[in-house]
Amino acid sequence: MKHNKFIKPTILLCAVILLQNFAQAQTRTASVRTNATIIHQKITGFGGFVNSPQFAYNHMSESEIRKIWGKDSETQYNIMRIYISSNENTWSQAVAAVKLAKSLGLIVFASPWSMPAAWKTNNSTVGVGSLKEDNYGDYAAYLNRFVTLMRNNGVELDAISIQNEPDWNVSYDGCRWTPAQITKFLKEHCSSINCKIIVPETVALSNESYINALIADDVIDRFDIYAGHQYGGVGTAHKKMAEKGKEVWMTEYLINWNDNSTIPARNFQWATDAFTFAKSVNTCMLSNVSAWIHYASKRFYGMLGDGLYGTQNGVVTKRGHILSHYAQYVTGTTRIESTWNDDSHILDGSSYLSANGDSVIVVVINPSNNIYSLTVDLPFYSTGGESITTTETANRSENTIHFEEATRYPEVSISLSSITTLIFAKNSDNESSIGKINDAPTILSEEYYTILGQRVYPVNNKLKGIYIVKSLMSDGSVRSKKIMIR
């Protein structure tokens, strides 16, 4: 019959669509163990570069600054990076922004792109010339004058950088510094700068040649904060700085999806542009970075829209809301070890312990079209907390989490294509009931294993049979016992 050739493909197409919808709608299971006995870096904060009137574009108004910086803002960023112009006569233009920033309780640091042209080997602020050694003292005094200008106007800079990207050949204002030049400058002139010093702000966070020079015994105490940018990757060499007691900051990064002139420009796309950004921040968190600072804060690829490529001028972007997940809930915490058990290998994230130890914060990045039932292994009992979720259609939507009974293994739902922050509050009643008896060590956490050594979770499984329970005790010991669950 003639119509058969139409009916069969139609039935097949419907079956395919149904299968696709089922695949998209299915719920996967995963778990994450948060281990408060393994601690990593203290989180100082998050923020961005403010485009002051000295800079070339997108000067930010007071209302725009207040919109994204400070505890009363939409996004609660707490770190601001400002520009030191090579023209000292324009420095006063930055005073108003710095005074506003300090009134909002922000951490403020300043970065120079170039020193005056006469002090450079190419006699130009632009390009790859280096600072002449004869002018090292002049440059230290120059940086200190910027610090003094702010101080004389009633504000203290929290830190000042020596150079923006000393390892990069640029066609705009810039200056090349070798590791030897930077260490020589620090050893001979750091005492002339009455402010904490940031170095080296290289293009890559882990430029090993600079790191090895800076960790030398006669250099390490000449600066205060180690910083790098994320354009050249994150790496691992910067962890040497943490071993020396230095905080590591990522002080500039942007992802411009329209930087390839051979591809037609497009608007922001949630499915790709949101998650490349979120993972960039999370990668730094997992790499012991204490502060993450974006490049231009007001830009279509930044945190506040400028009206281009689908953004609204002066309105917080999706990326702005994503960074706020970290700024609002992770600032001031300490990152703790987290172990993910996800057969799909899709979920990403990181875990944190609040300053007073009364809550655990877990940031979960789910770029897939699947909902996840996530079991969280906590270091304490909890009866609830809060879930904050950003999706393509929602910005930091808040929901209360509540469990009927105190549990160490809460199970929560993670929305498809989302960034979610989970906050679990410690249950004080349960804590007191555990208590110490005759100073005997108490159980801090427990893990369940099958006889064959496979980890299982009481919440996800109706356990029945023989299991090995490993208990981490308050005295640091680990005790094992065999139990029968009927």
N, C-alpha and C positions, 0 to 999 in steps of 0.2 A: 504493500500500500504506500502511496506517495507520502502520506503524513508521517510514516514511521521514522524517516530520516530526520524529521524535525523533533519528534517526541523523544527519541533516545538521547540526542545531545542535550535537550532541555533537562531531562531527568538527571543526566550526568552532571550538568552544570549546577543544578540545585544541590546535588549530593556534595559536590566540591565546595560550594558556598557554605553548606551546613557544617562540613568538616572543618573548614577554615574558621568559622565562627566558634565552633567548639574548641578548636586549638587556641584561639585568641582568648576565650573566656575561661579556660581552665585555671584552677588554682594549684600552684606548686607549693611544696613545703621546703623549708630551709631552717637553719638554726644558726645562732651566733653565741659564742661563749665570751662573756666579758670577765676578764681576769684582773681584779684590782690589786693582786699581789705583784704584778709586773707593770711598773709605771714607766712612762716615757716623758715627753716634754710638757712643760707648763705652756698653756696657750695665752699669749699676750693680747692678741686681737687681730682685727681685720679692718680694711679700709681701702683708700684709693688716693690717687693724685688729684689735687684740686687745680683746676686751670685758672690761675690768678691772672689779673690784667696784664702781667708781663708776658704771658704765654700767647701762642699764635691763634688759638681758637677756643671756642666754648667756655668763655669766662662764666663762672658760676656766681649767681646772686646769693644774697644772704638767705633768702627763703629756700633756695635749692640746697644750700649747704645744710640748713636746719632739717631739711626733708630726709637726708640720708645719714647724717652724723649726729651722735649723741644719744643718750638714753631715752630721750623723749621723741626721737625721730621714728620714721616708718621702719627703718632697717637697722638702726642702732650700731652703725660702724663706729669704732673708737680710735682709729689711727688715720692721720692725714699726712700726706707727703706734699711738700711745697717746693717750688722751683726757685733756685738762686740764679738770677740773670747774670750774664757776663758784664752787663752795664750796671755798675754800682749806683748810678744816679736814679735807677728805677726801683731800687730795693724797697723804698718806702711804700710802693704800691701793694706789697705783700702783707703789710702790717695789719690791715683791717681783717683779712682772712685769718691770720694767726691769732689775733685777739679774740675773734669770734670762736675759733676752734678751742682755745684754752678755756673760754667761758663755758663751753659745752663739755669740758672735762676730757678733751681728747689728748692722745699722744701725738705730738707733732715733730716731724723731722724734715730736714731740708737737704736737697741734692743739687749740686752744680753740674751743668753740662760742659762749661768751659770757663777758664779764667780770662782776663783781658788779653787781647791779641799780642801785645808787646812782650808778654812773658812766655809766649809759645815759640817753638823752633820754626814753625811755618809762618809766624807773624800774622795769624788769622785765628779768630775764634772758631771758624769752620774747618772741618777736616781733621787729619790724623797727626798733626804736630804734637810734640810733647812739651811739658813744662820745663823750661830751662833751669838747670840746677842752681844758677845764680839767683833765681827768683823763688826758690823754695820758701825762704823766710818771708818774702813778700806775700806769697799765696797763703801761708798759715795766718798771717796778720789779716789778710783779706777775708778769710773765712771767719775769723774771730770778730771782725767788724760786723758781719751779718748777725752773729750771735748777740753782740753788744747792742746793735740797733733794736732788736726785738726786746732785749732786756730793758733798754732805756724807755721803751714804750709799754713797759709793765708786763711783758710776757717772757717766759723762759722756754726756749727750744728744748725738747727732750733729747735730741741728737742731731748731728750734722754729718753728712757724707763728704768724703774727699772727692769723689768723682762718679758720675754716671757712666757706666759701661766703658771702663778703661781698656778693655780688650777688643774693642770693635772699631773698625774703620768706617767713619760716618761721612755723610755729605752735608751735615748740618752742624750746629755747635757741638764740639766734642774735644776730647784730649786723650791721647794714648799714654798709658802708664804700664811699664813692665812690672812684674812682681818685685824686682830689685829696686826700682824707682819708688814704689809705694812704701816698701819697708824702710828705705833710706829716709824718706820724708817723715814717716812716723817716728823713727828713732831720734831724728834730729829736731823735729818741730812740733810733735803732738802736744807738748806742754804749753805751747803758745795758744792753743785753742781751748777756751774755757767752756767746754761742752762735751758731752759724750760723743764719741766718734764711731761712725759706721764705715766699714770697708768690706769688700771692694766694689760691690754692686756690678759684678761681671755679668755678661750675657747669659752664662750658664750658672746655675746655683752651685755646682760642684766643679769649678775650674781648679784642677788639682795643682797646677803650678803656683797659683796665687795662694791656695790654702797651705801648701807645704811651706811657702815663704812666711806666711803670717803666723803659723803655729810655732815658729822658732822661739826659743826661750827668751831671747832679747827683743822680741817683737810682740808676743802675745798679750802683754800687759799695756801695750801702747794704744789699744783701741778697745771699744766696749761691745759692739754688736757686729757679728758677721752677717753680710747680706749678699744676695745674688738675685739674678732674674731667671725666669723660667723658660725663656725662649730657646736656650740651648739645652734644655732638659734639667732634670733634678739630680740624678746620680746619687752617689753615696759618700763621696770624699768629704762633704761638708760635715758629716757626723764627727769628724776629728775635732771640729770646733766645739761641739757639745761636750766631748770628752775633756776639753780644756776649760769647761765652765762658761762658754760663750753661748748666748742665745743666737739662733739662726733665723733670719728673716728673709722672706721672699718679697722683694720691694718693687717689682714691676713685672706685669704680664698682661697681655691682651690676646684674644683670639678674634681676628677680623675675618669673617667668612667671605668678605668681598675684596680680599687683597690680591686676588689673581685677576689681572686685567683681561685675560683671555677668556674668562667665563663671565657671562652676563650677571650683573648685580642682582641680588635677590633680597627679600625680606628675611627676618629671623624665622628659623624653623625649629619648633620645640623638639622634635624627635632627634635632631642632631645637635643643634647649637646649645641647647640646655645642658645636655649630658657631657659634651666635651668640656664645658666650663666647670660643671660640678665635679667631674673626675679630676680636673686639674687642681682644684682646691684640695680635694681629698688625698690626692697623691702626695702633696706637700705635707699634709697632716700625718700621713703614714711614714713620712721620711724625717720626722722629728723637727719640723719647721714650727716656730712659735708664733710667727706673724705672717699674714698673707695680704699684700697690698696690690691692688689693681693699678693699671696705668690710668688714663683719663677716666675720671668717674662719670662725667657727663659726655656720653658718646653712644651711638647706636649699638656698639658692641660692649658697652660698659653697663653701669648700674642705674644710670639716669638717662632717659632718652633725650635725643637732640632733634627729633622729628624726622630722621632719615630711616629708610629701610624698615618701615613698619613700626617704628617707635614713636611715642608721643613726647613732644618737647616738655621736659621738666617732670615727666612721670616715671616712677620706678619701673625698670624693665624686669623681665623674667629673671635675667641673670642677677639683677639687684636683689630680688627676693631669694634666689638660691644662696647668694653670699650671706644673706641675713640669717639663714638657718644656722650658719656657723657663728656669725657675729653676735646674734642675740642669745644663743643657747650654749655656745662652746667657749666663748671668751671667759678667761679666769679659771677654767677647769684644767685638769691634767689628763692627757691622753693615757689610756690604759690598753693593755693587750686585748685584742679581740680575735677569735678564731671562727671563721665562717665555714659552715657545712652546707654547701649548695651544689647539688649535682648538676644544675644547669650552668654553673660558673658565670652567672649574669650579675648577681647582686654585688654591690660594692659598698664600702662604708667604713666607719671608724667609731670608736667608743671612748667615753670620757667620764671622769669622776669629778663631781662638784668639789669646790674648795673645802667644804666642811664634811665631805664624805656622805652626805645625806641623800644623794641621788646619782644615778647613772644616766648618761645621755648617749644615745646611739643614733648616728646619722646613717640612713639607708638610701642608697641610690639604686633605683630600679628602672633601667632604660627599656625594659621589655614590655610586651603587651599581655603579660600574665600577672594575675594577682598572686601574692605570696602569703602563705600562712607561716609566719616567722616565730620560732620559739627562741626566746632570749634567756640565756643562762646567766642569772644575776649573782653578784657576790653577797647579796643579802635578800631577805624576804621583802615583798612589796604587795600592797593592796591596790596599787594603781599609780596613775600619773597623767601624762598628757601626750598626745600625738599631734604633730604639726606637719601638714602636707602641702606641697606645691605641685600642681599639675599644669597641663596646658590651659585649663579653665579655672584653676583656683590658685590663690596666692596665700600661702601659709595659713591654710584652714586649720583651726584648732578644734580638737576633740578630746574629751575627758576619757581616760582609761580607768576602768574599775574592775576589780576581781572580787568575787564573793568571799574568797578566803585568801589569806596571805600565801604567796607562792614565790619560789625562786626560779620558776620556769614559766613565766607568762607567755602566752601565745597571742600574737597580734596580727592583724591583717595589713599588708602593704599594698597600696593601690598600684595598679598598672601604670607604667610610664610616669614615675613620680620621684620626688625627693622628699623623704620623710625624716623628721626628727622625733625620736621617742625619748621621753623623760620618765624614768621610773623612780618613785620616791621610796626611801627606806622606811620600813614599818617599825616604828619604835617599840610598839607593844610586843611584837614578836621578838625583837632584839632583847628586851628585858627578860622575857620568859626563858631565853636560852641561858643567859647569865653565867657567871662563874660559880662553881660549887667547890668550896675548899681549895680555891686557886687552881683547880684542874683546867687544862686547856679546853677551849670550846671549839665547836665545829664552825669553820668559816664558810666552807662550801663543800658540796658533795657531787660526785659524778657516778653514774650507773653504767655498768658494762655487762655484756653477756659473758658466758663462760669462755667464748671464743675471742673475747677482747673487743667486741664491737660496742661503741658508745651508743646508748639509748637514752631517750628523754621521757620521763614519767608523764608529762603532759600530752605528748604525741602518741604514746603507746599504752594500750591496756596491758600492763606488765603482768606476766604470770610465769612462774618458774623460778629458777635459781639465778641470782645476779651477784656480781661483785660491786660493792660500794666503796669508792675511794673518797676519804674525807680529808680535806685540808684543815689542819688544826691551827689554833691561834698561836701556838708556840713554833709554828713553821714545819712541823712534822706532817707526814701523810700516813694515814691509817687505812687499812683495807679490811673489809669483812665480807663474808658470804651470807646472803640472806635468801630466804624462800618467800616468794609472794604467791599466795594461793588464789 
